[in-house]
Amino acid sequence: MSSIELSKAKILPKKLRLVFLLGAKLPKNISAEIVKKINLDDGKRRPENSLLRADLAIVGETSFNEHSLSKRLVQLTHEAGCVWLEAPNDKLANELKKTGFNKIAQQLFQKKSGETPNEYGKNYIDRWGNTDWLKSAHLAASQILEHTPKNFSKRTSKILDVGCLNGYIMESLRREGLEEIYGNDISYFLAVEKQINPWFLPAITVGDFSYNNYPDGAFDMTICMEVLEHIPPAMTSRFIAELARVTKKDGVILISTSEDWNVDSTHVNCRNRAQWYFEFAKHGLIATGEQVIFPGFNSFVVRRSNNPFETFINLTKSYIKFLTNGRLERPERLK
């Protein structure tokens, strides 16, 4: 497959955001916003200070072990990313197929589709009907940006959208000039196949956020809208702990969650506000500033505690309110 044929490959986004070069040169007819050379010997999963994964990795002549190289390419490319071999390499081609790639054409491989839980596939998105996801993009982004932490920069501050669905919040924020926006969702179908803007694919991870691989304190703002009610109760503590872990010490976490068990069968973890504040307090998360994000939604804005004493005081107060307010009654279907 020539570089000219590669540039016309329909599986590649029309606009490549990130290309990695592994012992290769960028063909003249291929362009991308970011092009980076990868040193195969440094052992790092991604280049320094980067949370992005490549749309395309181009592999040239290398003495690197084919098995190890194929595993590295899995790490370097995004959920629907591609690998192109400058020259035919049967050994590497076989290893790529073993480690999760499909052969699309001569020398071109694409990652196999990821997992999609049955409850978050086509039937889930169909429930929304013909929703115009970006109709209120400016308003939604503006309401989120009212809660930015100190020294927030649209150009350099990192935002993570947990439960990003099809990327509608990510795209809303991008339209307001934000650059470092990332997303995670448990559904490959929603986050990749239904992605509103393929430009985000290098910034998307698919999988259970409770077991994510993001670095500690990676994000200035973590967003988690209408997700907690979907988390199995037994996983609540771990999930909230991860929200806290990936957020910077001086960052903020924006949360909204439904108290209505009956809106959807996937609502398995509805709680009242006192219950949630108590759960947040267990993980050193404290309410900060105005608690309304989207008017009419059950929302929370929290930050990480500054010290153990502050954590203790907040936990005590939250526990007292929890005892006073009690719990939401669970529906029969979940008893």
C-alpha positions as a Markdown table, in Angstrom:
| # | Residue | x | y | z |
|---|---|---|---|---|
| 1 | Met | 0.0 | 0.0 | 0.0 |
| 2 | Ser | 1.5 | 3.3 | -1.1 |
| 3 | Ser | 1.5 | 6.5 | 1.0 |
| 4 | Ile | -0.9 | 8.0 | -1.7 |
| 5 | Glu | -3.3 | 5.1 | -1.1 |
| 6 | Leu | -2.9 | 5.6 | 2.7 |
| 7 | Ser | -3.8 | 9.2 | 2.5 |
| 8 | Lys | -7.1 | 8.2 | 0.8 |
| 9 | Ala | -7.9 | 5.4 | 3.2 |
| 10 | Lys | -11.5 | 5.9 | 4.4 |
| 11 | Ile | -10.9 | 4.6 | 7.8 |
| 12 | Leu | -8.6 | 7.5 | 8.7 |
| 13 | Pro | -10.2 | 10.7 | 9.9 |
| 14 | Lys | -10.3 | 13.5 | 7.3 |
| 15 | Lys | -8.2 | 15.6 | 9.7 |
| 16 | Leu | -5.4 | 13.7 | 11.5 |
| 17 | Arg | -4.8 | 15.1 | 15.0 |
| 18 | Leu | -1.8 | 13.0 | 16.0 |
| 19 | Val | 0.7 | 10.8 | 14.1 |
| 20 | Phe | 3.5 | 8.9 | 15.8 |
| 21 | Leu | 6.7 | 8.0 | 13.8 |
| 22 | Leu | 8.5 | 4.9 | 14.9 |
| 23 | Gly | 11.7 | 4.7 | 12.8 |
| 24 | Ala | 9.9 | 6.2 | 9.9 |
| 25 | Lys | 9.5 | 9.5 | 8.1 |
| 26 | Leu | 6.2 | 11.3 | 7.5 |
| 27 | Pro | 5.1 | 10.9 | 3.8 |
| 28 | Lys | 4.7 | 14.2 | 2.0 |
| 29 | Asn | 1.0 | 13.5 | 1.2 |
| 30 | Ile | 0.2 | 12.9 | 4.9 |
| 31 | Ser | -0.5 | 15.8 | 7.3 |
| 32 | Ala | -1.4 | 16.0 | 10.9 |
| 33 | Glu | -1.8 | 18.7 | 13.6 |
| 34 | Ile | 0.9 | 17.0 | 15.7 |
| 35 | Val | 3.7 | 14.7 | 14.5 |
| 36 | Lys | 6.0 | 13.1 | 17.0 |
| 37 | Lys | 8.9 | 10.7 | 16.8 |
| 38 | Ile | 8.8 | 7.8 | 19.3 |
| 39 | Asn | 11.9 | 6.4 | 20.8 |
| 40 | Leu | 11.3 | 2.7 | 21.1 |
| 41 | Asp | 13.9 | 2.2 | 23.8 |
| 42 | Asp | 12.5 | 4.6 | 26.4 |
| 43 | Gly | 9.8 | 2.2 | 27.6 |
| 44 | Lys | 7.2 | 4.8 | 28.1 |
| 45 | Arg | 3.6 | 4.2 | 27.1 |
| 46 | Arg | 3.2 | 7.7 | 25.6 |
| 47 | Pro | 5.5 | 10.6 | 24.9 |
| 48 | Glu | 6.4 | 12.9 | 27.8 |
| 49 | Asn | 3.5 | 15.0 | 29.2 |
| 50 | Ser | 1.0 | 13.6 | 26.7 |
| 51 | Leu | -2.4 | 11.9 | 27.4 |
| 52 | Leu | -3.2 | 11.7 | 23.7 |
| 53 | Arg | -2.9 | 8.5 | 21.6 |
| 54 | Ala | -2.3 | 8.5 | 17.9 |
| 55 | Asp | -4.8 | 8.4 | 15.0 |
| 56 | Leu | -1.9 | 6.8 | 13.0 |
| 57 | Ala | 1.4 | 5.2 | 13.9 |
| 58 | Ile | 3.8 | 4.8 | 11.0 |
| 59 | Val | 6.4 | 2.1 | 11.5 |
| 60 | Gly | 9.7 | 2.1 | 9.5 |
| 61 | Glu | 12.8 | 0.0 | 9.7 |
| 62 | Thr | 13.5 | -1.1 | 13.3 |
| 63 | Ser | 15.3 | -3.9 | 15.1 |
| 64 | Phe | 12.8 | -3.9 | 17.9 |
| 65 | Asn | 11.3 | -7.2 | 18.8 |
| 66 | Glu | 8.0 | -7.7 | 16.8 |
| 67 | His | 6.0 | -9.0 | 19.7 |
| 68 | Ser | 7.1 | -6.1 | 22.0 |
| 69 | Leu | 6.6 | -3.6 | 19.2 |
| 70 | Ser | 3.0 | -4.7 | 18.6 |
| 71 | Lys | 2.1 | -4.4 | 22.3 |
| 72 | Arg | 3.7 | -0.9 | 22.3 |
| 73 | Leu | 1.6 | 0.0 | 19.2 |
| 74 | Val | -1.6 | -1.0 | 21.1 |
| 75 | Gln | -0.6 | 1.5 | 23.8 |
| 76 | Leu | 0.3 | 4.3 | 21.4 |
| 77 | Thr | -2.8 | 4.3 | 19.2 |
| 78 | His | -6.3 | 5.3 | 20.2 |
| 79 | Glu | -9.4 | 3.1 | 20.4 |
| 80 | Ala | -9.9 | 3.1 | 16.6 |
| 81 | Gly | -6.3 | 4.0 | 15.7 |
| 82 | Cys | -4.3 | 2.7 | 12.8 |
| 83 | Val | -0.8 | 1.4 | 12.1 |
| 84 | Trp | 0.9 | 1.6 | 8.7 |
| 85 | Leu | 4.0 | -0.3 | 7.9 |
| 86 | Glu | 6.4 | 1.6 | 5.5 |
| 87 | Ala | 7.4 | -1.8 | 4.1 |
| 88 | Pro | 5.9 | -5.3 | 4.2 |
| 89 | Asn | 6.8 | -7.1 | 7.5 |
| 90 | Asp | 5.1 | -10.4 | 7.9 |
| 91 | Lys | 6.3 | -11.1 | 11.4 |
| 92 | Leu | 5.0 | -7.7 | 12.7 |
| 93 | Ala | 1.8 | -8.1 | 10.7 |
| 94 | Asn | 1.1 | -11.4 | 12.4 |
| 95 | Glu | 1.9 | -10.0 | 15.9 |
| 96 | Leu | -0.4 | -7.0 | 15.2 |
| 97 | Lys | -3.3 | -9.4 | 14.4 |
| 98 | Lys | -2.6 | -11.3 | 17.6 |
| 99 | Thr | -2.6 | -8.2 | 19.8 |
| 100 | Gly | -5.8 | -6.6 | 18.7 |
| 101 | Phe | -5.5 | -5.2 | 15.1 |
| 102 | Asn | -7.4 | -6.1 | 12.0 |
| 103 | Lys | -5.7 | -6.0 | 8.6 |
| 104 | Ile | -7.5 | -3.4 | 6.5 |
| 105 | Ala | -5.2 | -3.3 | 3.5 |
| 106 | Gln | -1.7 | -4.2 | 2.5 |
| 107 | Gln | 0.5 | -2.8 | 5.4 |
| 108 | Leu | -2.5 | -1.0 | 7.0 |
| 109 | Phe | -4.0 | -2.2 | 10.3 |
| 110 | Gln | -6.8 | -0.8 | 12.5 |
| 111 | Lys | -7.6 | -1.7 | 16.1 |
| 112 | Lys | -10.5 | -4.1 | 16.6 |
| 113 | Ser | -13.7 | -2.6 | 18.0 |
| 114 | Gly | -13.7 | -2.4 | 21.8 |
| 115 | Glu | -16.3 | -3.6 | 24.2 |
| 116 | Thr | -19.8 | -2.2 | 24.6 |
| 117 | Pro | -22.0 | -3.4 | 27.5 |
| 118 | Asn | -25.4 | -4.5 | 26.2 |
| 119 | Glu | -27.2 | -1.8 | 28.2 |
| 120 | Tyr | -25.1 | 1.0 | 26.6 |
| 121 | Gly | -25.3 | 0.1 | 23.0 |
| 122 | Lys | -27.6 | 1.1 | 20.1 |
| 123 | Asn | -30.7 | 0.7 | 22.3 |
| 124 | Tyr | -29.4 | 3.2 | 24.8 |
| 125 | Ile | -28.7 | 5.9 | 22.2 |
| 126 | Asp | -32.0 | 5.3 | 20.5 |
| 127 | Arg | -33.9 | 6.3 | 23.6 |
| 128 | Trp | -32.7 | 9.8 | 23.1 |
| 129 | Gly | -34.4 | 10.0 | 19.7 |
| 130 | Asn | -33.4 | 12.7 | 17.3 |
| 131 | Thr | -31.8 | 14.8 | 20.0 |
| 132 | Asp | -29.8 | 17.9 | 18.9 |
| 133 | Trp | -26.9 | 17.3 | 21.2 |
| 134 | Leu | -25.3 | 20.6 | 20.5 |
| 135 | Lys | -28.4 | 22.8 | 20.5 |
| 136 | Ser | -27.4 | 24.3 | 23.9 |
| 137 | Ala | -23.6 | 23.9 | 23.5 |
| 138 | His | -22.8 | 27.5 | 24.3 |
| 139 | Leu | -25.0 | 27.6 | 27.4 |
| 140 | Ala | -23.8 | 24.2 | 28.7 |
| 141 | Ala | -20.2 | 25.1 | 28.3 |
| 142 | Ser | -20.7 | 28.5 | 29.9 |
| 143 | Gln | -22.4 | 27.0 | 33.0 |
| 144 | Ile | -19.5 | 24.5 | 33.4 |
| 145 | Leu | -16.9 | 27.2 | 33.0 |
| 146 | Glu | -18.5 | 29.2 | 35.9 |
| 147 | His | -16.8 | 26.6 | 38.2 |
| 148 | Thr | -13.2 | 26.6 | 37.0 |
| 149 | Pro | -10.5 | 26.5 | 39.6 |
| 150 | Lys | -8.0 | 29.3 | 40.2 |
| 151 | Asn | -5.4 | 29.9 | 37.5 |
| 152 | Phe | -7.5 | 28.0 | 35.0 |
| 153 | Ser | -6.3 | 28.4 | 31.4 |
| 154 | Lys | -8.4 | 27.5 | 28.3 |
| 155 | Arg | -5.2 | 26.7 | 26.5 |
| 156 | Thr | -3.3 | 24.5 | 29.0 |
| 157 | Ser | -5.7 | 23.4 | 31.8 |
| 158 | Lys | -6.8 | 19.8 | 31.3 |
| 159 | Ile | -10.5 | 18.7 | 31.6 |
| 160 | Leu | -11.7 | 15.1 | 31.8 |
| 161 | Asp | -15.3 | 14.2 | 31.0 |
| 162 | Val | -16.1 | 10.8 | 32.7 |
| 163 | Gly | -19.0 | 9.1 | 31.1 |
| 164 | Cys | -18.5 | 11.3 | 28.0 |
| 165 | Leu | -21.2 | 9.4 | 25.9 |
| 166 | Asn | -20.8 | 10.7 | 22.3 |
| 167 | Gly | -18.6 | 13.7 | 23.3 |
| 168 | Tyr | -21.2 | 16.4 | 23.3 |
| 169 | Ile | -19.9 | 18.1 | 26.4 |
| 170 | Met | -16.3 | 17.8 | 25.1 |
| 171 | Glu | -17.4 | 19.4 | 21.8 |
| 172 | Ser | -19.3 | 22.1 | 23.6 |
| 173 | Leu | -16.2 | 23.1 | 25.6 |
| 174 | Arg | -14.0 | 22.9 | 22.5 |
| 175 | Arg | -16.3 | 25.5 | 20.8 |
| 176 | Glu | -15.6 | 27.8 | 23.7 |
| 177 | Gly | -11.8 | 27.7 | 23.0 |
| 178 | Leu | -10.7 | 24.9 | 25.4 |
| 179 | Glu | -7.9 | 22.8 | 24.0 |
| 180 | Glu | -7.0 | 20.1 | 26.6 |
| 181 | Ile | -10.2 | 18.1 | 26.7 |
| 182 | Tyr | -10.3 | 14.3 | 27.4 |
| 183 | Gly | -13.0 | 11.7 | 27.8 |
| 184 | Asn | -13.7 | 8.3 | 29.1 |
| 185 | Asp | -16.8 | 6.0 | 28.6 |
| 186 | Ile | -17.5 | 2.4 | 29.3 |
| 187 | Ser | -19.1 | 2.0 | 25.8 |
| 188 | Tyr | -17.1 | 1.8 | 22.6 |
| 189 | Phe | -20.3 | 2.2 | 20.6 |
| 190 | Leu | -21.2 | 5.5 | 22.3 |
| 191 | Ala | -17.7 | 7.0 | 22.6 |
| 192 | Val | -16.1 | 5.9 | 19.3 |
| 193 | Glu | -18.7 | 4.9 | 16.8 |
| 194 | Lys | -21.2 | 7.7 | 17.8 |
| 195 | Gln | -18.5 | 10.3 | 18.5 |
| 196 | Ile | -19.7 | 13.7 | 17.5 |
| 197 | Asn | -16.3 | 14.9 | 16.5 |
| 198 | Pro | -13.6 | 12.3 | 15.5 |
| 199 | Trp | -11.0 | 14.9 | 16.3 |
| 200 | Phe | -11.4 | 13.8 | 19.9 |
| 201 | Leu | -10.6 | 10.1 | 19.4 |
| 202 | Pro | -7.0 | 10.5 | 20.4 |
| 203 | Ala | -8.3 | 11.9 | 23.7 |
| 204 | Ile | -10.8 | 9.1 | 24.4 |
| 205 | Thr | -10.4 | 6.0 | 26.5 |
| 206 | Val | -12.9 | 3.2 | 26.6 |
| 207 | Gly | -13.3 | 1.1 | 29.7 |
| 208 | Asp | -14.5 | 1.1 | 33.3 |
| 209 | Phe | -13.3 | 4.4 | 34.9 |
| 210 | Ser | -13.0 | 2.6 | 38.2 |
| 211 | Tyr | -9.9 | 0.8 | 36.7 |
| 212 | Asn | -8.5 | 3.7 | 34.6 |
| 213 | Asn | -4.8 | 4.3 | 33.9 |
| 214 | Tyr | -4.8 | 8.1 | 34.1 |
| 215 | Pro | -1.9 | 9.6 | 36.1 |
| 216 | Asp | -2.5 | 11.0 | 39.6 |
| 217 | Gly | -3.6 | 14.6 | 39.6 |
| 218 | Ala | -3.7 | 14.8 | 35.8 |
| 219 | Phe | -6.7 | 17.1 | 35.4 |
| 220 | Asp | -7.6 | 20.6 | 36.6 |
| 221 | Met | -11.3 | 19.8 | 36.2 |
| 222 | Thr | -13.1 | 16.5 | 36.2 |
| 223 | Ile | -16.7 | 16.3 | 34.9 |
| 224 | Cys | -19.0 | 13.5 | 35.8 |
| 225 | Met | -22.5 | 14.3 | 34.5 |
| 226 | Glu | -25.4 | 11.8 | 35.1 |
| 227 | Val | -23.1 | 8.9 | 35.7 |
| 228 | Leu | -23.1 | 8.0 | 39.4 |
| 229 | Glu | -26.7 | 6.6 | 39.2 |
| 230 | His | -25.4 | 4.1 | 36.7 |
| 231 | Ile | -22.5 | 2.8 | 38.9 |
| 232 | Pro | -23.2 | -0.5 | 40.7 |
| 233 | Pro | -23.5 | 0.4 | 44.4 |
| 234 | Ala | -20.6 | -1.9 | 45.4 |
| 235 | Met | -18.3 | 0.1 | 43.1 |
| 236 | Thr | -19.3 | 3.5 | 44.3 |
| 237 | Ser | -16.4 | 4.0 | 46.7 |
| 238 | Arg | -13.8 | 3.0 | 44.2 |
| 239 | Phe | -15.3 | 5.1 | 41.5 |
| 240 | Ile | -15.4 | 8.3 | 43.7 |
| 241 | Ala | -11.8 | 7.5 | 44.8 |
| 242 | Glu | -10.7 | 7.6 | 41.2 |
| 243 | Leu | -12.5 | 10.9 | 40.6 |
| 244 | Ala | -10.5 | 12.3 | 43.4 |
| 245 | Arg | -7.2 | 10.7 | 42.4 |
| 246 | Val | -7.1 | 11.9 | 38.8 |
| 247 | Thr | -8.0 | 15.5 | 39.8 |
| 248 | Lys | -5.3 | 17.9 | 40.9 |
| 249 | Lys | -5.0 | 19.0 | 44.5 |
| 250 | Asp | -6.3 | 22.5 | 43.6 |
| 251 | Gly | -8.7 | 21.3 | 40.9 |
| 252 | Val | -12.5 | 20.8 | 41.0 |
| 253 | Ile | -14.9 | 18.0 | 40.3 |
| 254 | Leu | -18.3 | 18.7 | 38.7 |
| 255 | Ile | -21.0 | 16.1 | 39.3 |
| 256 | Ser | -24.6 | 15.7 | 38.5 |
| 257 | Thr | -26.7 | 12.7 | 39.2 |
| 258 | Ser | -30.4 | 11.7 | 39.2 |
| 259 | Glu | -32.5 | 10.8 | 42.2 |
| 260 | Asp | -35.1 | 9.1 | 40.0 |
| 261 | Trp | -34.9 | 5.3 | 39.9 |
| 262 | Asn | -37.6 | 5.1 | 37.2 |
| 263 | Val | -36.1 | 7.2 | 34.4 |
| 264 | Asp | -34.1 | 4.3 | 33.1 |
| 265 | Ser | -33.5 | 0.7 | 34.0 |
| 266 | Thr | -29.8 | 1.5 | 34.2 |
| 267 | His | -30.4 | 3.7 | 37.2 |
| 268 | Val | -29.2 | 1.4 | 40.0 |
| 269 | Asn | -27.5 | 3.8 | 42.4 |
| 270 | Cys | -29.8 | 6.8 | 43.2 |
| 271 | Arg | -29.2 | 8.6 | 46.4 |
| 272 | Asn | -30.2 | 11.9 | 48.1 |
| 273 | Arg | -27.9 | 14.8 | 48.4 |
| 274 | Ala | -26.9 | 14.0 | 52.0 |
| 275 | Gln | -26.0 | 10.5 | 51.0 |
| 276 | Trp | -23.8 | 11.7 | 48.2 |
| 277 | Tyr | -22.1 | 14.4 | 50.3 |
| 278 | Phe | -21.3 | 11.8 | 52.9 |
| 279 | Glu | -19.8 | 9.5 | 50.2 |
| 280 | Phe | -17.7 | 12.4 | 48.8 |
| 281 | Ala | -16.5 | 13.2 | 52.3 |
| 282 | Lys | -15.3 | 9.7 | 52.8 |
| 283 | His | -12.8 | 10.4 | 50.0 |
| 284 | Gly | -11.7 | 13.8 | 51.2 |
| 285 | Leu | -14.0 | 15.7 | 48.8 |
| 286 | Ile | -15.5 | 19.0 | 50.1 |
| 287 | Ala | -18.3 | 21.1 | 48.6 |
| 288 | Thr | -16.8 | 24.4 | 47.1 |
| 289 | Gly | -18.6 | 27.4 | 45.7 |
| 290 | Glu | -22.0 | 27.4 | 44.1 |
| 291 | Gln | -23.5 | 23.9 | 43.9 |
| 292 | Val | -25.7 | 24.6 | 40.9 |
| 293 | Ile | -24.2 | 23.7 | 37.6 |
| 294 | Phe | -27.2 | 23.1 | 35.3 |
| 295 | Pro | -30.4 | 24.6 | 36.8 |
| 296 | Gly | -32.9 | 21.9 | 37.5 |
| 297 | Phe | -30.2 | 19.2 | 37.8 |
| 298 | Asn | -29.1 | 17.5 | 41.0 |
| 299 | Ser | -25.5 | 18.8 | 40.9 |
| 300 | Phe | -22.4 | 19.1 | 43.1 |
| 301 | Val | -19.1 | 20.9 | 42.9 |
| 302 | Val | -16.4 | 19.5 | 45.1 |
| 303 | Arg | -12.6 | 19.8 | 45.7 |
| 304 | Arg | -10.0 | 17.8 | 47.4 |
| 305 | Ser | -9.4 | 18.5 | 51.1 |
| 306 | Asn | -6.4 | 20.5 | 52.1 |
| 307 | Asn | -5.5 | 18.6 | 55.2 |
| 308 | Pro | -6.6 | 15.7 | 57.5 |
| 309 | Phe | -8.3 | 18.0 | 60.0 |
| 310 | Glu | -10.4 | 19.6 | 57.2 |
| 311 | Thr | -11.3 | 16.1 | 56.0 |
| 312 | Phe | -12.3 | 15.0 | 59.5 |
| 313 | Ile | -14.5 | 18.1 | 60.1 |
| 314 | Asn | -16.2 | 17.7 | 56.8 |
| 315 | Leu | -16.8 | 14.0 | 57.3 |
| 316 | Thr | -18.3 | 14.6 | 60.7 |
| 317 | Lys | -20.7 | 17.2 | 59.4 |
| 318 | Ser | -21.7 | 15.1 | 56.4 |
| 319 | Tyr | -22.3 | 12.1 | 58.6 |
| 320 | Ile | -24.7 | 14.1 | 60.8 |
| 321 | Lys | -26.7 | 15.3 | 57.8 |
| 322 | Phe | -26.7 | 11.8 | 56.4 |
| 323 | Leu | -28.2 | 10.5 | 59.7 |
| 324 | Thr | -30.8 | 13.2 | 59.6 |
| 325 | Asn | -31.9 | 12.8 | 56.0 |
| 326 | Gly | -31.8 | 9.0 | 55.7 |
| 327 | Arg | -31.6 | 7.1 | 52.5 |
| 328 | Leu | -33.7 | 7.0 | 49.3 |
| 329 | Glu | -36.0 | 4.0 | 49.2 |
| 330 | Arg | -34.8 | 1.4 | 46.7 |
| 331 | Pro | -37.3 | 0.2 | 44.1 |
| 332 | Glu | -38.7 | -3.4 | 44.2 |
| 333 | Arg | -36.7 | -4.3 | 41.0 |
| 334 | Leu | -33.4 | -3.8 | 42.9 |
| 335 | Lys | -34.4 | -5.4 | 46.2 |
